[in-house]
Amino acid sequence: MEIWKDRLENEITSMQNLGVLESDSIVRHEEDIEVVIAIKALGFLKDSAELIPVKVHRIFLKINRSFPYPGGIEFSWISDIFHPNIHPTEHTNPDGTMGTGYICLNVLKKWSRLSDLETTVKALQMLVENPNPDDPLNYDMCLEAADFFRENPMEQIREQFDFDADLDDDDDDIIVIED
């Protein structure tokens, strides 16, 4: 087996051990692997002026032949979220186009052969729970989220929702990734 395939299989096993892979989502092609990652983190949807807590977020991941080198991996945010640094594909823009799935996160921008998926998943969880309103993506929804989170810091918002208590009530096999 080629070295890149060994590394890839090790990364997939690591993700399975974290409990974040949707196991039925793994699709192996000759030159790449596609998976869906589901992470738990306190994020939100916005309906009018109301925030709706969301605790499971889905991300599409494509790992291709040049992995683990830059350009060998693609992330796309699938599930809807109200966030200044994420433009989910489930979001419909005012002009009727769908979201890009783009995620503004340095770990993704500066991917190197030393990067790994476990650290990246933890960084994605931290991004959800700690939006950066000072560096939003240039999409209407993201700019609106930036304004909202500037006026309403996450520390105050977390106090309104008892997210940690809800984690123990789930019967699914997705785990919370904590440092």
N, C-alpha and C positions, 0 to 999 in steps of 0.2 A: 504494500500500500504506500502511496506517496505521502511525504511528510505533511503536506497541507491537509490531506484527508485525515491523518492521525490527529492533528491539532484540532481540526473541526469536530471530530467525534468526541474528543476530550471536552471541548467547549459545550457541545450538546449534552453530554453526560453531566457536566457541572450545572447547566441550566435545569436539567431534570432533577438533580439533587436539591436545587433551590426551590423546586416546586413551582416555577414560573412558566414553564412551557405548556402550552395546550397540546398534549401528546398526539391528539388526532390531527393536529395542524402541520406536523412535520412532513414535508414533501422533499424527497431527494431526487435531484436531477443529475445528469452526468457531470455538469460543470458547476452546480450550485445546490444549495439547500435553502428552502424557505420554511419559516416557522412563525408562529404567533406567540408572543410573550404576553402574559397577563400578570400585572403587578398590582399589589394593594398599596394604596397611598390615599390620603385625604385630598381629593380634588373636588371641583365643582362644575356644575352646569348652571347657566343663568337663564331663567324664564322671567321675562319682564324685569322687575326689580328684585325678584326672589332668587336666592342661591339654593341650589339643590345639591346636597352632598353626594359624591360618587366615590366609591372606595375600590373599584376594580377598573383598571385601564388596560387597553389592548394595543399592542404595538406589533406591526409586521416587520419581520427581519429577513433579509435576503443576504446570504453569505455566498460569495462566488469564488472562483478559482484563484484569484489573487489574494485571498485571505491568508494570513493576517495582516497584509500590507495595506496602506491607504488605498481606498477605492475598492477594497475587497468586501465591503460590508455596506448595506443600506438599511436604514431604519425609517419607518413611516408610521406616524401615530394614526391609529384606526378609530378608536372610540372618541365620541364627542367630549370636549372639555372646554371650560372657560378659563383661559390661561394666556398670559402675555407672551409666553415663549414657545407655545405649541399651536400649530394650525392644523387641527385634525381633519382627516378625509371625510368624516361624517358630518362636518359643518357645511352648510350651504351658504355661500356668500350672497350679498344683496343682488348681485347680477345673475344669480342662478347657477354659477359655477360651484364646483365642490372644492373643499379644502385641499391643501397640498400635502398634508401629512408631515410637513417640515417641523423639525424639533431643533430649537436653538440651544445647543449644549456644547461647551468646549470639548468635552470628551469625544463627541462624535465628529466635530470639526478637525480635531487633531489626532485622529486615529493613527496608531503606529503598530508595528509588528509586536510591540510589547503590551499593547492594550488587550484586555480580555473582556468577555461578555459578562462575567459575574460583577466586576467593578462597574461596568456600563449600566447594568440593570439597577444597581444600587444608586448610581448617579441619576438615573431617570426617576426613581422614586423620590429622591431628594429634590429634584426639579419640580415635580408635581406639588410637593408639600411646601416648597419655598420659591414661589414665583418671583422673578426679577422684573419688577415693573419699570426699572430704569433702562432696560435694554429689550424692549418689545420687538416682535416681528412687525413688519409694516403691512399688516392686514387689519381691516376695520375691527374685527372681533378681538384681535390681540391688543390693539391700541385701546379699545374700550376696557379690556381686562386690566391693562396697565394702569389706566386712570382709576379703576375701581380698587385695585390692590394698593395703590399709593394712598388712597383715602381710607382704606380698611385693611390694615396690616394683618397678615395671616395669624399672628399671635392672638389678636382680638377675635378673629373669625373662628379659630379652633375652640375657643372658650364657649362658643354658641352651640357646638356640635360635640356629642359624646362619642367620637369615632372609635376610641380604644375599646369601649364596652361592646360595641357592635362586632368587633373582630372575633370574639369568642363564640358568637352565635351562628357563624356560618358552618355549613356542612361541606363546603367545597374543599378541594385540596390545594388551593393557592395559599401561599404563606406570605407573611409580611417580612420584608427584607430589612433588617436593621443592622447598623454598624455596631 
